[in-house]
Amino acid sequence: MRRLILILAAAAALCACASAPTLYQPAAGPKAVGYSEFRIEPDRFRITFRGGPGAPAEQVGDYALLRAAELTVDQGYDWFRVAERMTQVVGGDSGPRLSLGTGGADYGRHSAVGVGVGTSFNLGGGPALAQTIEILLGKGAVPRGADVYNAREVQRSLRARI
């Protein structure tokens, strides 16, 4: 029993070390942590922020909005409207698993019964989230709407939290 507790403690320590923090940065590749964007039309972009394993959904969403705000200002616009929003879970299930199995067989006058117990741990730090938003850029006064953002205000408020 003592050995099992030591193994579980070691696995938990490895899990804590395995997940790197999610940083706000350009993605180094299509499946890397960070942001990427694609211009659909001159005033329409698709932005994706992919978080690392275990990154909170709020952080991934905020980083996607921050990139949208930066892109809006860089393109010479004042505000953006989120036309579409999609969040994906990338990666498998997280956490330890325990399984118990039994089996039996009968071979004429002989029979056998077996019992097995197994455990496994996901050392990847949990599933990763990716949020993709499609934005429309605009100039001038910010129109009213739940999905309309003042780019400079978004930059100011979200950078204060990073």
CORNOR-V231639 format. One record per backbone hydrogen bond with DSSP energy under -1.0 kcal/mol. CO is the residue of the C=O (numbers start at 0). NH is the residue of the N-H. Records with the same first field share a line. If there is no record, write none. Layout:
CO: NH + NH
//
This chain:
0: 4
1: 5
2: 6
3: 7
4: 8
5: 9
6: 10
7: 11
8: 12
9: 13
10: 14
11: 15
12: 16
13: 17
24: 34
28: 31
33: 49
34: 26
35: 47
37: 45
40: 43
42: 136
43: 39 + 40
44: 134
45: 37
46: 132
47: 35
48: 130
49: 33
51: 54
55: 59
56: 60
57: 61
58: 62
59: 63
60: 64
61: 65
62: 66
63: 67
64: 68
65: 69
66: 70
67: 71
68: 72
69: 73
70: 74
71: 76
72: 75
77: 150
78: 137
79: 148
80: 135
83: 133
85: 131
87: 129
89: 127
96: 119
98: 117
100: 115
102: 113
104: 111
106: 109
109: 106
111: 104
113: 102
115: 100
117: 98
119: 96
126: 53
127: 89
128: 50
129: 87
130: 48
131: 85
132: 46
133: 82 + 83
134: 44
135: 80
137: 77 + 78
144: 147
146: 81
148: 79
149: 153
150: 154
151: 155
152: 156
153: 157
154: 158
155: 159
//
